[in-house]
Amino acid sequence: MNRSTENETISQPTTDWVNINNWWPEVTWIYFFAFVSNVLVGLPINVWVLWLIVRGLEVVLASEIFTLNLAALELIYCLQVPLILLNYLVLNSILSKPLSFFYGLIIFGRPLFQCCVCVERYLAVLHPLTFLRYRPLRYRVGCSALVWMITFGGCSAYVFLQHLLNYAFGVLIILLLSVMSFCCLAVLRALRSPGPGEGEGQGPHLAKKRAFRIITVNLVITLAAYLPLIVASSLHSQISDRSFYTVDGTCYSISVFCSFVQPLHFLSRAGKLQCIMGH
């Protein structure tokens, strides 16, 4: 009886995703691959995005303030990877709870800032007077500060109420996806119905196409990054723990690679990838 109980204890992983000391080998490698990829790819491209925005003119900074905050959030998230490795190799999961705070960044902060980008582009196309009224940098800084407050509050609560907030996370993602989908469809409708004097390739029509591409990219990123995680969480009670954490690690890896798309899309719009791609 004691031996059976001991075996069950060894075979059960912790529910804290950053405590990887008792995970199975394939699960550990999946997460390590995602962590290392996030540092090797996510760190340099987000630093590049930050540098391009900060060194630009004030107009560029104002128009890309949410992209700037999103890149800063991704950089903060990258800082957790050395701590996770240290926690796994040396500290024996002492930092498991504090590291949950970092995971809250991508749960709350990333989709909120992506939604802000979509709403901003939607207002620019469908409600230009409202967009011009709140175009000054101070309004966007205030909105960004509010998102950071919500994010840090959610991260702090996630450390202690992880299981409860997993359900709240699902509701939040569905709500944000609904808002982003509405923005995308509204801009698409405006794009298919050019206004007076908007010929093909002219300024206003081109701005609508650019807004539609930006919103679509953010919508696809959010769908691909978070819906698999939500589906995997709903299957936890129906499959074995080993299968669940393997699927969950794979979904997390997909989420990590989706986070590269938005900064790469910004670099492409800025014309900085042409020298790399040879065009």
C-alpha positions, -999 to 999 in steps of 0.1 A, spaced: 0 0 0 28 24 9 47 15 -23 16 21 -44 11 55 -28 47 64 -33 45 55 -70 14 76 -75 32 105 -59 62 102 -82 40 99 -113 19 130 -106 34 162 -117 28 194 -99 0 216 -111 24 246 -111 37 248 -147 70 263 -137 79 234 -113 94 210 -138 116 189 -115 90 160 -114 80 162 -151 84 134 -176 114 137 -199 94 145 -231 74 172 -213 106 188 -199 122 189 -234 91 204 -250 91 233 -225 129 237 -226 127 240 -264 100 267 -261 120 286 -234 152 286 -254 134 296 -286 118 325 -268 152 338 -257 170 332 -290 143 346 -313 120 366 -291 146 386 -273 165 401 -303 135 409 -324 117 426 -296 148 446 -287 150 456 -323 113 467 -323 118 487 -291 149 504 -306 132 514 -338 101 528 -320 121 547 -293 146 562 -317 118 573 -341 100 606 -342 73 614 -316 47 607 -343 60 572 -347 61 567 -310 25 578 -306 12 556 -334 31 525 -322 27 530 -284 8 497 -279 33 479 -301 61 494 -279 44 482 -247 38 447 -262 75 444 -271 84 455 -236 61 429 -221 76 402 -242 111 413 -231 101 411 -194 87 376 -200 120 365 -216 138 374 -183 120 344 -166 138 318 -187 172 320 -169 153 319 -136 134 288 -147 166 270 -156 182 281 -123 151 270 -105 152 236 -122 189 229 -119 199 245 -86 171 258 -64 148 227 -65 116 246 -74 120 273 -47 110 299 -72 79 281 -86 54 305 -71 72 338 -80 77 325 -115 40 321 -119 39 359 -119 58 360 -152 34 335 -168 6 359 -160 21 384 -183 13 364 -214 -21 354 -200 -33 389 -193 -9 415 -208 -3 401 -243 -39 397 -254 -49 430 -238 -23 450 -257 -31 431 -290 -67 440 -285 -57 477 -279 -39 476 -313 -70 463 -330 -93 488 -314 -70 517 -323 -69 506 -360 -107 502 -360 -112 537 -347 -88 551 -372 -108 536 -401 -144 537 -389 -144 566 -364 -117 590 -376 -131 620 -356 -129 600 -323 -95 587 -333 -82 622 -339 -97 634 -306 -77 608 -286 -47 608 -308 -24 627 -285 2 606 -268 -11 612 -233 -43 593 -239 -25 563 -252 0 564 -224 -30 565 -199 -46 535 -217 -13 516 -216 -9 524 -179 -44 510 -172 -35 478 -191 -3 474 -171 -22 478 -139 -47 452 -149 -19 429 -160 2 432 -128 -30 428 -107 -39 396 -127 -3 383 -124 -3 389 -86 -36 371 -82 -25 343 -105 3 334 -81 -22 324 -54 -54 317 -74 -40 299 -104 -68 273 -109 -96 298 -103 -81 324 -127 -77 297 -155 -114 299 -159 -113 337 -159 -86 336 -185 -108 316 -208 -136 342 -204 -112 370 -210 -98 355 -242 -133 348 -256 -142 384 -249 -111 398 -265 -115 376 -295 -150 388 -299 -138 425 -298 -110 418 -323 -132 398 -346 -157 427 -347 -129 452 -355 -116 429 -382 -150 424 -399 -159 461 -396 -127 472 -413 -131 445 -439 -166 459 -447 -152 494 -449 -124 482 -472 -149 466 -496 -169 498 -497 -145 526 -506 -156 561 -498 -159 589 -522 -127 597 -540 -109 565 -528 -94 549 -559 -74 518 -559 -40 523 -542 -49 558 -530 -41 570 -495 -73 564 -475 -79 530 -492 -43 520 -486 -47 529 -449 -77 507 -446 -58 478 -461 -30 484 -437 -53 485 -408 -71 453 -419 -38 435 -422 -27 446 -387 -60 436 -371 -60 402 -389 -25 394 -378 -33 401 -342 -66 381 -344 -49 351 -360 -21 353 -334 -45 353 -305 -66 325 -320 -36 303 -326 -18 311 -293 -47 308 -268 -75 286 -282 -53 254 -281 -44 262 -245 -81 266 -236 -90 234 -253 -61 215 -236 -72 228 -202 -108 216 -208 -94 180 -215 -74 178 -183 -100 157 -165 -105 133 -195 -69 123 -203 -39 111 -182 -16 137 -166 12 126 -188 -8 131 -220 -22 164 -207 12 180 -199 25 168 -233 -4 184 -251 -2 215 -229 36 219 -235 30 216 -273 2 243 -271 25 265 -250 53 261 -277 28 272 -303 19 302 -282 56 311 -280 61 309 -317 30 330 -323 44 357 -302 72 362 -328 47 370 -356 36 404 -343 71 420 -340 82 404 -373 51 419 -389 61 453 -375 96 449 -388 82 440 -422 60 471 -422 90 492 -413 110 477 -442 136 462 -420 133 427 -432 140 434 -468 178 435 -463 176 401 -446 154 385 -472 173 400 -501 145 421 -516 
